[in-house]
Amino acid sequence: MTAISMQPLRRLVMGRNTRILAVYILIGILLLIGALSSERFLSERNLFNVLRQASFLGVVTLGQMLVILTAGIDLSVGSVVKLTVLVSAVLMNGSSENTIPVMFIVMGLGLLIGFVHAFFINQLDINPFIVTLASYVILRGIALSISTSPIGKSSREVLLFYDQRLGPLSVIFVLFILLVAFLYWMLRYTTFGRYIYALGGNQEVARLSGIPIKRVRYGVFMLCSLLASLCGLLWLSRMGVGDPVIGNSLELSTITAVIIGGTSLFGGRGGVIGTIGGVLLLTILANLLVTLNVPQYYQGLIEGAVIVAAVALYKQDRA
């Protein structure tokens, strides 16, 4: 009886490992293609930029992963990033004295947005898709009402942060790795992490087990929006100004990276390692296409085909 009952668990673990392995195999294939096609692709400078750009997408994708693990979704992350870039640039306005206060303001804004999302989902029982879709439209409208062209200016400290290194690695990438390690620990070894998986696995069972599902939902949505606001600050360090183009289609990229990384859209399955694989796959693919001078009108087609192929390798269902 014990051997029989263990079979579903073994299939689940093996299936998850296979999905993650498939992602990293595809990454290896892309690296090989890049190495054979261009001398510049595996240069230190290009790999440095790839890891740094992966950090930008990765920060907000990790937040999306937390929400999806609870069987939710956040369609507003791109708008949160866009609003953060514009608000921080306008308030900072090139002043070093404003740097720290503005950082706290926009991070507080991110937490508030996540709190509002969870409030409507918890208290009014509205589907996360509807709540965050409405938020996507509202926040985007607010951002574009601030400006439809570049505005404001980052402080000198924020601008210099983009190019800071720790040995051969970007400081941004090092901080991203620390975030990855923290979330891995949180999901694997803390009660909150176990609650996240339980809520995504079966909400009714989680409720009957005494898990505070509303508090868990507040936690993941607030973390998601907080990480999106941090991503906005990273973009400000790169651009130096508040550019309203930043954040466009980011919600789709984060959801795609999470799915490619093997996290189920129905919740309860997935994790950090696979999600990072999804982020790296999308980032390396985009960089490879640019390095090979692939025309813009072909890039979307190729990226879409690779995404479909990756997801098809480990199709998930509710089982």
C-alpha positions as CSV (number, residue, x, y, z in Angstrom):
1,M,0.0,0.0,0.0
2,T,2.8,2.4,0.8
3,A,4.6,1.8,-2.5
4,I,1.4,2.3,-4.4
5,S,0.5,5.5,-2.6
6,M,3.9,7.0,-3.3
7,Q,3.6,6.6,-7.0
8,P,1.6,9.9,-7.6
9,L,4.1,11.8,-5.6
10,R,7.1,10.3,-7.5
11,R,5.4,11.1,-10.8
12,L,4.8,14.7,-9.7
13,V,8.4,15.2,-8.6
14,M,9.9,13.5,-11.7
15,G,7.6,15.5,-13.9
16,R,8.6,18.8,-12.3
17,N,12.3,18.0,-12.6
18,T,11.8,17.0,-16.2
19,R,10.1,20.4,-16.9
20,I,12.9,22.3,-15.3
21,L,15.6,20.2,-17.1
22,A,13.9,20.9,-20.4
23,V,14.1,24.6,-19.8
24,Y,17.8,24.5,-19.1
25,I,18.5,22.2,-22.0
26,L,16.8,24.8,-24.3
27,I,19.0,27.5,-22.7
28,G,22.1,25.4,-23.5
29,I,20.9,25.0,-27.1
30,L,20.5,28.8,-27.4
31,L,24.0,29.4,-25.9
32,L,25.4,26.9,-28.4
33,I,23.7,28.5,-31.4
34,G,24.9,31.9,-30.2
35,A,28.5,30.7,-29.7
36,L,28.6,29.2,-33.2
37,S,26.9,32.1,-34.9
38,S,28.6,35.2,-33.4
39,E,31.9,35.8,-31.6
40,R,30.3,38.6,-29.7
41,F,27.6,36.4,-28.1
42,L,29.8,34.8,-25.5
43,S,31.9,37.8,-24.9
44,E,32.3,39.0,-21.3
45,R,30.5,42.2,-22.1
46,N,27.5,40.6,-23.7
47,L,27.1,37.9,-21.0
48,F,27.4,40.7,-18.4
49,N,24.5,42.6,-20.1
50,V,22.4,39.4,-20.4
51,L,22.6,38.7,-16.7
52,R,21.8,42.3,-15.8
53,Q,18.8,42.3,-18.1
54,A,17.6,39.0,-16.8
55,S,17.7,40.6,-13.3
56,F,15.3,43.3,-14.5
57,L,12.7,40.8,-15.8
58,G,13.5,38.3,-13.0
59,V,12.7,40.7,-10.1
60,V,9.1,41.3,-11.2
61,T,8.7,37.7,-12.5
62,L,9.4,36.3,-9.0
63,G,6.6,38.4,-7.7
64,Q,4.3,37.1,-10.4
65,M,5.3,33.5,-9.5
66,L,4.3,34.0,-5.9
67,V,0.8,35.1,-7.0
68,I,0.4,32.3,-9.5
69,L,1.4,29.7,-7.0
70,T,-1.7,30.7,-5.0
71,A,-3.8,30.2,-8.2
72,G,-4.0,33.9,-8.8
73,I,-2.6,36.2,-11.4
74,D,-1.4,39.8,-11.5
75,L,-2.0,41.6,-14.8
76,S,-1.0,45.0,-13.4
77,V,2.8,44.5,-12.9
78,G,3.7,46.3,-16.1
79,S,1.6,49.3,-15.2
80,V,3.1,49.3,-11.7
81,V,6.6,49.4,-13.2
82,K,5.5,52.2,-15.6
83,L,4.0,54.3,-12.8
84,T,7.0,53.8,-10.5
85,V,9.4,55.0,-13.2
86,L,7.4,58.1,-13.9
87,V,6.6,59.0,-10.3
88,S,10.2,58.4,-9.0
89,A,11.7,60.4,-11.9
90,V,9.4,63.4,-11.3
91,L,9.8,63.3,-7.5
92,M,13.5,62.7,-7.6
93,N,14.1,65.3,-10.3
94,G,17.9,64.9,-10.2
95,S,18.2,65.7,-6.5
96,S,20.5,63.4,-4.4
97,E,18.6,64.5,-1.3
98,N,15.4,63.1,-2.7
99,T,16.8,59.7,-3.5
100,I,16.0,57.8,-0.3
101,P,12.6,59.4,0.4
102,V,11.5,58.8,-3.1
103,M,12.6,55.1,-3.0
104,F,10.5,54.6,0.2
105,I,7.5,56.4,-1.4
106,V,7.4,54.3,-4.5
107,M,8.0,51.1,-2.5
108,G,5.2,52.1,-0.3
109,L,3.1,52.8,-3.3
110,G,3.8,49.2,-4.5
111,L,2.7,47.8,-1.2
112,L,-0.5,49.8,-1.2
113,I,-1.4,48.6,-4.7
114,G,-0.9,45.0,-3.7
115,F,-2.9,45.6,-0.6
116,V,-5.8,47.0,-2.6
117,H,-5.7,44.0,-5.0
118,A,-5.9,41.5,-2.2
119,F,-8.6,43.6,-0.4
120,F,-10.9,43.4,-3.4
121,I,-10.2,39.7,-4.0
122,N,-10.6,38.8,-0.3
123,Q,-13.3,41.0,0.9
124,L,-15.5,41.3,-2.2
125,D,-14.7,37.9,-3.7
126,I,-13.7,39.2,-7.1
127,N,-11.6,37.1,-9.4
128,P,-7.9,38.1,-9.4
129,F,-7.9,38.3,-13.2
130,I,-10.7,40.9,-13.1
131,V,-9.2,42.9,-10.2
132,T,-5.7,43.1,-11.7
133,L,-7.0,43.7,-15.2
134,A,-8.9,46.8,-13.9
135,S,-5.8,47.8,-12.0
136,Y,-3.7,47.5,-15.2
137,V,-6.0,49.9,-17.0
138,I,-6.3,52.4,-14.1
139,L,-2.6,52.5,-13.3
140,R,-1.7,52.8,-16.9
141,G,-4.1,55.7,-17.3
142,I,-2.7,57.4,-14.2
143,A,0.9,56.9,-15.5
144,L,0.1,58.3,-19.0
145,S,-1.7,61.2,-17.4
146,I,1.6,62.2,-15.8
147,S,3.4,62.2,-19.1
148,T,3.3,60.5,-22.5
149,S,7.0,61.5,-23.2
150,P,10.2,61.2,-21.1
151,I,10.0,63.3,-18.0
152,G,11.9,64.0,-14.8
153,K,15.4,62.9,-13.9
154,S,17.0,60.3,-11.7
155,S,19.6,61.3,-9.1
156,R,23.2,60.8,-9.8
157,E,23.4,58.0,-7.2
158,V,20.6,56.1,-8.9
159,L,22.1,56.6,-12.4
160,L,25.6,55.4,-11.2
161,F,24.1,52.3,-9.6
162,Y,23.3,50.7,-13.0
163,D,27.0,50.3,-13.8
164,Q,28.2,49.2,-10.4
165,R,30.2,45.9,-10.3
166,L,31.1,43.4,-7.6
167,G,34.1,41.7,-9.2
168,P,33.0,40.5,-12.7
169,L,29.3,40.7,-11.8
170,S,26.8,43.5,-11.9
171,V,25.7,44.6,-8.4
172,I,22.1,44.4,-9.8
173,F,22.6,40.8,-10.7
174,V,24.2,40.0,-7.3
175,L,21.2,41.6,-5.5
176,F,18.9,39.6,-7.7
177,I,20.7,36.4,-6.7
178,L,20.2,37.3,-3.1
179,L,16.5,37.8,-3.8
180,V,16.3,34.4,-5.5
181,A,18.0,32.8,-2.5
182,F,15.6,34.4,-0.1
183,L,12.5,33.4,-1.9
184,Y,13.8,29.9,-2.4
185,W,14.3,29.7,1.4
186,M,10.9,31.2,2.1
187,L,9.0,28.8,-0.1
188,R,10.9,25.7,1.0
189,Y,11.5,26.2,4.7
190,T,8.9,28.7,6.1
191,T,5.3,28.3,7.2
192,F,4.3,31.1,4.9
193,G,5.9,29.2,1.9
194,R,4.0,26.1,2.8
195,Y,0.8,28.1,3.1
196,I,1.3,29.5,-0.4
197,Y,1.5,26.0,-1.9
198,A,-1.4,24.8,0.1
199,L,-3.6,27.7,-1.0
200,G,-2.8,27.1,-4.6
201,G,-3.2,23.4,-4.3
202,N,-6.8,23.5,-2.9
203,Q,-8.3,26.6,-1.4
204,E,-11.1,24.8,0.3
205,V,-8.8,22.2,1.9
206,A,-6.5,25.0,3.0
207,R,-9.4,26.8,4.6
208,L,-10.6,23.7,6.4
209,S,-7.0,23.1,7.6
210,G,-7.0,26.5,9.4
211,I,-4.7,28.2,7.0
212,P,-5.3,32.0,7.0
213,I,-5.9,32.2,3.3
214,K,-6.8,35.9,3.3
215,R,-3.5,36.9,5.0
216,V,-1.5,34.7,2.6
217,R,-3.2,36.4,-0.3
218,Y,-2.4,39.8,1.1
219,G,1.2,38.7,1.5
220,V,1.8,37.5,-2.0
221,F,0.0,40.4,-3.8
222,M,1.8,43.0,-1.7
223,L,5.1,41.2,-2.4
224,C,4.3,41.1,-6.1
225,S,3.6,44.8,-6.4
226,L,6.6,45.7,-4.2
227,L,8.9,43.8,-6.5
228,A,7.3,45.5,-9.5
229,S,8.0,48.9,-7.9
230,L,11.6,47.8,-7.3
231,C,11.9,46.8,-11.0
232,G,10.7,50.3,-11.8
233,L,13.5,51.8,-9.8
234,L,16.0,49.6,-11.6
235,W,14.7,50.9,-14.9
236,L,15.1,54.4,-13.7
237,S,18.8,53.7,-13.0
238,R,19.1,52.5,-16.6
239,M,17.2,55.2,-18.4
240,G,18.0,58.2,-16.2
241,V,14.5,59.7,-16.9
242,G,10.9,58.6,-16.5
243,D,10.1,56.9,-19.8
244,P,6.4,56.0,-20.2
245,V,7.3,53.2,-22.7
246,I,8.8,51.2,-19.8
247,G,6.6,48.4,-18.6
248,N,4.7,47.8,-21.9
249,S,3.8,44.1,-22.2
250,L,5.8,43.2,-19.1
251,E,2.8,41.4,-17.6
252,L,2.8,39.0,-20.6
253,S,6.6,38.4,-20.3
254,T,6.4,37.6,-16.6
255,I,3.5,35.2,-17.0
256,T,5.3,33.5,-19.9
257,A,8.5,33.1,-17.9
258,V,6.6,31.6,-15.0
259,I,4.8,29.1,-17.2
260,I,7.9,28.2,-19.1
261,G,9.6,27.6,-15.7
262,G,7.0,24.9,-14.9
263,T,4.7,26.7,-12.5
264,S,1.1,25.7,-13.0
265,L,-1.4,28.4,-13.8
266,F,-3.8,26.5,-11.5
267,G,-1.5,27.0,-8.5
268,G,0.3,24.8,-6.1
269,R,3.1,23.6,-8.3
270,G,6.3,25.3,-9.4
271,G,9.2,27.2,-7.8
272,V,12.1,29.6,-8.0
273,I,14.6,27.4,-10.0
274,G,12.2,26.8,-12.9
275,T,11.1,30.4,-12.9
276,I,14.7,31.6,-13.2
277,G,15.1,29.2,-16.1
278,G,12.1,30.8,-17.8
279,V,13.6,34.3,-17.3
280,L,17.0,33.3,-18.6
281,L,15.4,31.6,-21.6
282,L,13.5,34.7,-22.7
283,T,16.4,37.0,-22.0
284,I,19.0,34.9,-23.8
285,L,16.6,34.4,-26.8
286,A,16.0,38.2,-27.1
287,N,19.7,38.9,-26.9
288,L,20.6,36.2,-29.4
289,L,18.1,37.6,-32.0
290,V,19.6,41.1,-31.6
291,T,23.1,39.8,-31.8
292,L,22.3,38.0,-35.0
293,N,20.7,41.1,-36.4
294,V,17.4,39.3,-37.0
295,P,14.8,41.8,-38.4
296,Q,12.4,43.1,-35.9
297,Y,9.4,41.6,-37.7
298,Y,10.8,38.1,-37.4
299,Q,11.8,38.4,-33.8
300,G,8.2,38.1,-32.5
301,L,7.6,35.1,-34.7
302,I,10.7,33.3,-33.5
303,E,10.2,34.1,-29.8
304,G,6.6,32.9,-30.0
305,A,7.6,29.6,-31.6
306,V,10.2,29.0,-29.0
307,I,7.8,29.7,-26.2
308,V,5.2,27.4,-27.7
309,A,7.8,24.6,-28.1
310,A,9.0,25.1,-24.5
311,V,5.5,24.9,-23.0
312,A,4.6,21.9,-25.2
313,L,7.4,19.9,-23.7
314,Y,5.7,19.7,-20.3
315,K,2.0,20.6,-20.8
316,Q,0.3,20.9,-17.4
317,D,-3.2,20.3,-16.4
318,R,-5.3,20.3,-13.2
319,A,-4.3,16.8,-12.3
